[in-house]
Amino acid sequence: MTLSDALRRVVTSDAVQSRLAGGLGDTPDLTTLVTAEEIQAVTGGAPAGEPRRNGAGSHVDVGRMLIWKAQLSNGDQFLITLIAGSSSASAALAMDRMAQECKPLPGVGERGLVRVNTSRTRGTTEIGVNALQGRSTLSLTHTSTHGQKDPGPLAELLGVALTRL
């Protein structure tokens, strides 16, 4: 066994991965936060095919980020992003970064943000809502090919998802 093989075994061990996660513990399965039926009610399309996930999450400077992205039956896309911060301060830092491109969204979580971007070249509208809850930030993003621009239904769904964190 070479040194790089031995290092690879150590780095991928459960004990080391748990330590690298900074004691974050288990993070929820993102499909338990938002159901396919709820996605369809808000977007008009149900998740089609197998969504893209990043497994147990990617380590970022503020914690662990989990992604669930699905193509919808109506041609739209839906993205769920959860950042499980290593602390409340790191989660607040993640929200501060997002606030540079978003507007305040009152009444959702400890701090909510919203953005609506239209791309004329692609013919899409991207609606994103984000919320801070404890040491986590949760984001829902709907990319619409049908010109949907109202963030209200997505913000309501975000509020429901926060109760399931």
C-alpha positions, 0 to 999 in steps of 0.5 A, spaced: 500 500 500 502 506 498 502 512 502 497 516 498 492 509 498 493 510 506 492 517 506 485 516 502 483 511 506 484 515 513 481 521 509 474 517 507 473 514 514 467 515 517 471 518 523 475 523 519 469 525 515 465 526 522 470 530 524 471 534 518 464 536 518 465 540 525 460 536 529 454 538 525 451 532 526 446 529 521 443 534 516 436 532 514 434 529 507 432 535 503 426 531 500 423 531 507 423 539 507 419 540 501 415 535 498 414 533 490 406 535 491 408 542 494 413 543 489 408 542 483 403 546 487 408 552 487 411 551 480 406 548 476 410 542 474 412 536 478 419 533 479 421 529 473 427 524 473 432 523 478 434 530 481 441 532 482 444 531 489 451 532 492 450 526 497 452 528 504 454 535 502 460 539 500 464 543 505 464 550 505 468 555 509 461 556 513 459 549 514 456 544 510 452 545 503 447 540 501 444 541 494 437 538 491 436 540 484 430 537 479 428 538 472 420 539 472 415 536 468 413 543 465 420 544 463 422 549 469 427 547 474 427 547 482 433 547 487 433 546 494 440 549 498 441 548 505 447 550 508 448 547 515 453 552 518 458 550 523 455 556 528 450 561 528 455 566 526 457 562 520 450 562 518 449 569 519 455 570 515 452 566 509 446 570 509 450 577 509 453 574 503 447 573 499 444 579 502 449 583 497 444 581 491 437 580 494 432 584 498 429 583 505 423 578 505 420 580 512 416 574 516 420 568 514 425 565 519 430 569 523 432 573 516 429 572 510 431 574 503 428 574 496 431 575 489 427 575 482 432 575 476 429 575 469 434 573 463 431 575 456 436 571 452 434 565 456 427 567 456 427 565 464 425 568 470 429 565 477 425 566 483 430 565 489 428 565 497 432 564 503 432 564 510 436 564 516 434 559 522 439 558 527 445 555 524 442 554 518 440 557 511 435 554 507 434 557 500 429 555 494 429 557 487 425 556 482 427 557 474 421 558 470 420 558 463 413 561 463 414 568 466 412 566 473 415 572 477 411 572 484 415 570 490 409 569 494 408 562 494 415 560 494 416 564 500 410 561 503 413 554 502 420 556 505 416 558 511 413 551 511 420 548 510 423 551 515 418 548 520 421 541 518 428 543 519 
